[in-house]
Amino acid sequence: MPALIAAAKLTAFVATRDRDRARDFYRDVLGLTILSEDPFAVVFDANGTHIRMTKVNELAPAEYTVLGWEVADAKAAVIELKSKGVQFLNFPGMGQDSENIWTAPGGTLVAWFKDPDGNVLSVAQPPE
């Protein structure tokens, strides 16, 4: 049944230990719209993709990107998020610029940051 899955709408999941703090970050800092909120989850709209945030008792954040957004201008996205208090990650040896933006071998510009639970998120600008 791969055809059914390939045609289905994707829902992304993210875990949090502090639902209120995470909800406020995704809504107020990232600017996502809340579609629904109930005792089980907060569901956000990310440009047509749903992100379902669920509270968990224990969370071991991954050391890799769990959610990423393709943006038209990585530098502008970084500057906007920094103005809202977001700190971008610097990975020694990767050759990131002064805004902590890395240029991938194919030309994609990528910058990483964390949500309040330590989940790694990113913004990426594909090459023109």
C-alpha positions, 0 to 999 in steps of 0.5 A: 500500500505504498501509494496510499502513504505516498498520497497521504498528508504528513503529520510531524510529531514533537515531544515536550516536557513542559507543554505551556512553555513549548506551546508558547515557543512554537506559537509566539516565537516561530509564529505557528498557528494552533489548530487544536489543543486538548489534554493529549496534544497541541496541533500546529499548522506549519504551512499545511503540515500539522505538527502534533506536540505531545507532553511526555514524562521523559525526553531525551532530545536527539542530537540531530534535526527533528524539524526543519523549515525551508525558507526563502532567505536563511539570513533573514530567518536567523535575524528574525528568530534572534530578535525573538531570543533564539540562539543558533548553534555553532558546530566547530569545524563546519565553517559556519558564518557569523550568523551560524549559517552553514553552506552545505556542499550543494549550496543549501544554507542551513542554521540550527537552533533548539526549542525549549526542550532541546529538540534541534530545529533548523531553517534551510535555504535551497540554492537558487 
